[in-house]
Amino acid sequence: MNCKHLPSLVAILFSGMMSCVNKPQTASISLDNLIPKPASVKASGEVFELTTASSIFVEGQDQDVLRVGQFLADVLKPATGFALKVVNSGETPAPGNILLALKADTSLREEGYELSVTRDHVKLTAYKPAGLFRGVQTIRQLLPAEIEMPDIQHISWQIAGSTIRDYPLYSLRGGMLDVARHFFGVEDVKRYLDLLAFYKMNLLHLHLSDDQGWRIEIKSWPNLTAQGGSTEVGGGKGGFYTQDQYKDIVKYAADRFITIIPEIDMPGHTNAALASYPELNCNDTATKLYTGTEVGFSTLCTKKEITYKFIDDVFGELAAITPGPYLHIGGDESHATKKEDYIPFVTRVQEIVKKHGKLAIGWDEIALTKLQPNTIAQFWADSANSKEAVRQGARIMMSPANKAYLDMQYDSTSRLGLHWAAYIEVDSAYIWNPATLVQGIGYNNIFGIEAPLWTETISKMDDIEYMVFPRLPGYAEIGWSPVAGRGWDEYKIRLGNHGRRMKSLGIDFYRSKLVPWVE
Ligand code: TNX
């Protein structure tokens, strides 16, 4: 390594302890660039080096822990070229190894973890396997950014010595992907799950139906996908997930400790269903498929009994393949449904969800109805609705459109996206606090935070990545990290340093001028 070319202050910090001669290549290691920022970090001043001789020791017999160990081995392999062994053993590992173990510290709850890195070891402990998985993401981010490259990098794999104790602020944090306006296949969804997991998010809401498309196989109503899944915005060929493919997505998510929340939007946003089955329409006539981007023109026929049989069948099949506790019922922008029809409809749909053993989530308009205990309202636009939901004892999923909508343009020059709610530059996306945004909705009322990506203007994975990055890491931090000790001026430095990491992950992110990118 050429000492003149140490890339950053942080590397210089550690260069005192490292020999500048005989080291392969630059290693920029730092404790200062983690996103989301951990609850507490103490530097030890030592450096651990991962080598081809390292192994990952896993304590105990928990299969999930073993799986997390294997996940770590798998993510470290491409760039290091090391075939790290996962060793299930009770013995104390010799120096140079990584250890993963559960411990009976309930204060770490579901997702917290402790990480100790010394010259001799990397020791990751948690109360639950999910905590180990979140901690594994920290290990990835403590290694040089090249660790995310898909091929072998000849550098030394050092980790800055530290003690980290970390846990999330909110228990649900994630994204929504609209696969209805444009369809995205299983591989795209898996990549999105990988990227959510990298930033310690634990929820993916899939918007599975809308005017332009029905995207999930329902065996008792096959025309929903045969007809309703056959197109998308712009008239492309659309698509849908078979139930087996959906189960594969759910499993892939569960392997990353991510919950899938499936949404069937109703009574509005239903043209794809109305075009597939004439009997769902009040006039018994199927509508035409729709490939435009207007909203608010469709409605299920709320007065017909067959409508509730349809919903019962759809939610019955969906509940059977969704292990997570939630079903999203939509409920937004039902401008074609009279208010006096909307209220009994949503009331009854909540009962159907309950009958199938699930909890209902709906966009904030559902607060106009009587909410079942434990129903969740998703705040997107109307604070009065959301306050009404709180008054009824519901909890709020925070997705304010003018702060958290990933389909909003960054500025007026953005090549993709809409701007009806706001232009959302990277600083604006970061500078807000879910617990103080709406008067009367505080920390204890908040169920989680979610950044939705609507896809009227987005038709391929590259476009998804351009809109999602670099805003998503900010949402991940808002959801995970304590408010004290972080702020835009220091965050933008950390984000800038993630430029190389995102690039290594193959993400073509928006290079906001507000961020000092290091690539
Ligand atoms: C509003 S947000 C919608 C969606 C659109 C989105 C576009 C919400 C609950 N409904 O149907 O896709 O705006 O930004």
Residues whose N, C-alpha, C, O or C-beta is under 5 A from the ligand:
A	BS01	TNX	V295 D332 W363 W380 D407 W454
